Structure formats: structure tokens, C-alpha cells
Amino acid sequence: MVEITRRNITGWLEQEFWIWGGFEMQYRGIKPKILIEPLLRNDINKNTEEIQIFCFSGIPKLIIRIEEGTDNKTTLYDEQLNIINDTFSPGDININRPKDNLINKALVLSIKLTKYFNFVRVDWIVYKKEIYFEELTFTPFSGFHREINLKYNRYFGEITNLKETNNEL
């Protein structure tokens, strides 16, 4: 097992992620590194619940909750935590109201993390009734997510400020 892991890690370090990971140009020229972190799963055989928050200039506009153990039970919410029924393609399933205390905590932290960016998605993992930061994603789905319908694509385009960048970092 150790040798297989070593070969995998060596292979990952030799990859040009910007091409392999979906042609995401922002990764070009970055020296690859491996970070090993604890696996946060309630059940090793099931996916962990996720919360994804799409923020525009530090303002959450879309929240996605992916139910634990599945790849397809997804619920979308607007910034007031109202369920959005018409965003994903048919076949996806809306599930329960959000766990407000976790969603609210994720929202507050996401606002702090994203205030200097025109757009970024903040990903959180729910593990043992607590949220854990996963990543900031600047090009979700490599920019090719087709399930978000035209109405929301237009809305996100309208609220994205490309003329002004906050350089206060």
C-alpha cells in the first residue's frame, strides 16, 4: 500500500494540473505540492455532506448543499436560504431545509474569506455536526457546469463586477 501511495503522489507531482484539472490557467506555472490532511467522513464508504457558497464581491448569492452519502441529492438556496427549484437540470432532488446553524456559520465565514474577490466559491464539509473549510474555488467545474440554467447564468453574469478589482490584500 505504501508503494502504491508513493507512486501516486510522485505521479501527481509530475502532472501539469492546469491542463489535467480542466484547463484552469490560474494554476499554470505553480509548483505542485502535496498536502495530506485527515479524512473527514462519518462513513468511509459514503461521501460527506458538503456546503458550497457562491460569493460575488463577498456577498453569498447561491448556496448548494449536497447530502451525505450521495452524488445527486442536491438542494440549492438563495441568499435568504429559500429553496431554488429551477436551477439544476431535471433529475436532481431537492432535500430538507438547511441546518441553519451550520449554514449561517458557513455564510458568516464565507463573507470574511471572499470580500476581496470578484467571485469565488467557498466549499465546506460537514463532519460530526460541525463545518470544516475545504477550499476556495475560482473556476467551479472548470467553468463548464451546464446544470445551472440560463436564467441564473445571466444573473451571475450581471452581478459579477469585472471592471473593478479590490486590491487591498
C-alpha positions in Angstrom: 0.0 0.0 0.0 2.8 2.4 0.8 4.5 1.9 -2.5 1.2 2.5 -4.4 0.7 5.7 -2.5 4.3 6.8 -3.2 3.8 6.2 -6.9 0.5 8.1 -7.0 2.0 11.1 -5.2 5.1 11.1 -7.4 2.8 11.0 -10.5 0.6 13.8 -9.2 3.8 16.0 -8.6 4.7 15.4 -12.3 1.3 16.5 -13.6 0.6 19.9 -15.1 -2.6 20.4 -13.2 -3.7 23.4 -15.2 -4.1 21.1 -18.2 -5.1 17.9 -16.4 -7.5 19.6 -14.0 -9.7 21.2 -16.6 -7.5 23.8 -18.4 -7.6 26.2 -15.5 -5.0 28.7 -16.5 -4.6 30.2 -12.9 -2.6 27.0 -12.0 -0.1 27.4 -14.8 3.4 27.8 -13.5 2.6 26.9 -9.9 5.0 24.3 -8.5 2.8 21.3 -7.4 2.8 20.4 -3.7 1.0 17.6 -1.8 -0.9 18.4 1.4 -2.1 15.4 3.4 -5.0 16.0 5.8 -7.3 13.9 7.9 -10.1 12.2 6.0 -13.3 13.7 7.4 -16.1 11.2 6.7 -18.7 9.7 9.0 -18.6 6.6 6.9 -15.6 5.6 4.8 -18.0 4.3 2.1 -20.1 7.4 1.8 -19.4 11.0 0.6 -19.5 13.6 3.4 -22.2 16.3 3.3 -21.0 19.5 1.6 -22.0 23.1 1.6 -20.8 25.2 -1.4 -21.3 29.0 -1.2 -21.0 31.1 -4.4 -19.9 34.6 -3.3 -19.7 37.7 -5.5 -17.5 40.5 -4.0 -18.0 39.0 -0.6 -21.8 38.5 -0.9 -23.2 35.0 -0.9 -25.7 34.6 -3.7 -26.1 30.8 -4.1 -25.8 28.1 -1.6 -25.6 24.4 -2.6 -26.0 21.6 -0.1 -25.0 18.1 -1.2 -26.5 15.4 1.0 -24.1 12.9 2.8 -23.7 9.6 1.0 -24.9 10.6 -2.4 -23.7 12.3 -5.6 -27.1 13.5 -6.7 -29.3 14.7 -3.7 -28.6 18.4 -4.1 -30.5 21.4 -2.8 -30.0 25.0 -3.9 -30.8 28.1 -1.8 -30.7 31.8 -2.5 -29.0 34.2 -0.1 -32.1 34.2 2.2 -32.0 30.4 2.3 -35.1 30.0 0.2 -35.0 26.8 -1.9 -34.5 27.4 -5.6 -36.4 24.8 -7.6 -35.4 25.8 -11.1 -31.7 25.9 -11.2 -30.4 22.3 -11.8 -31.4 20.1 -14.6 -34.4 17.7 -14.1 -33.5 14.6 -12.1 -31.8 16.3 -9.2 -33.6 16.1 -6.0 -34.4 18.8 -3.5 -33.9 17.8 0.1 -34.6 19.3 3.5 -34.2 22.9 4.8 -30.6 23.7 5.6 -29.2 23.0 9.0 -29.5 26.7 9.8 -26.8 26.9 12.4 -24.2 25.3 10.2 -25.3 27.2 7.0 -25.3 30.5 8.9 -21.8 29.9 10.3 -20.6 29.0 6.8 -22.2 32.1 5.4 -20.5 34.4 8.0 -17.1 32.8 7.5 -17.5 32.8 3.7 -18.2 36.6 3.7 -14.9 37.2 5.6 -13.0 34.9 3.3 -14.3 36.3 0.0 -14.6 40.1 0.5 -11.5 40.8 -1.7 -12.6 38.6 -4.7 -15.0 39.4 -7.5 -16.1 35.8 -7.5 -15.2 32.7 -5.5 -17.0 29.6 -4.3 -16.3 28.5 -0.7 -16.6 24.8 0.0 -17.3 23.4 3.4 -17.5 19.8 4.7 -20.0 18.9 7.5 -18.4 16.4 9.8 -19.7 15.3 13.3 -22.2 18.3 13.3 -19.5 20.9 12.6 -18.3 22.6 9.4 -14.7 22.5 8.2 -13.2 24.6 5.5 -12.4 22.7 2.3 -11.3 25.1 -0.4 -11.8 28.3 -2.3 -12.7 27.6 -5.9 -12.3 30.3 -8.5 -13.5 28.3 -11.5 -16.1 25.8 -10.3 -16.4 22.8 -12.6 -13.7 24.4 -14.7 -16.3 26.8 -16.0 -18.3 24.1 -17.7 -21.1 23.4 -15.3 -24.1 23.0 -17.6 -26.8 22.3 -15.0 -27.2 25.9 -13.8 -29.9 27.2 -16.1 -29.6 30.3 -18.4 -31.6 32.5 -16.0 -29.1 32.0 -13.2 -26.1 32.2 -15.6 -27.3 35.6 -16.7 -28.0 36.7 -13.2 -24.5 35.7 -12.1 -23.0 37.5 -15.1 -24.9 40.7 -14.2 -23.7 40.8 -10.6 -20.1 40.0 -11.4 -18.0 43.2 -11.3 -15.3 42.8 -13.9 -14.5 46.5 -14.1 -13.2 46.9 -10.6 -10.8 44.7 -8.6 -10.3 45.2 -4.9 -6.5 45.4 -4.5 -6.5 45.9 -0.7 -5.0 42.5 0.0 
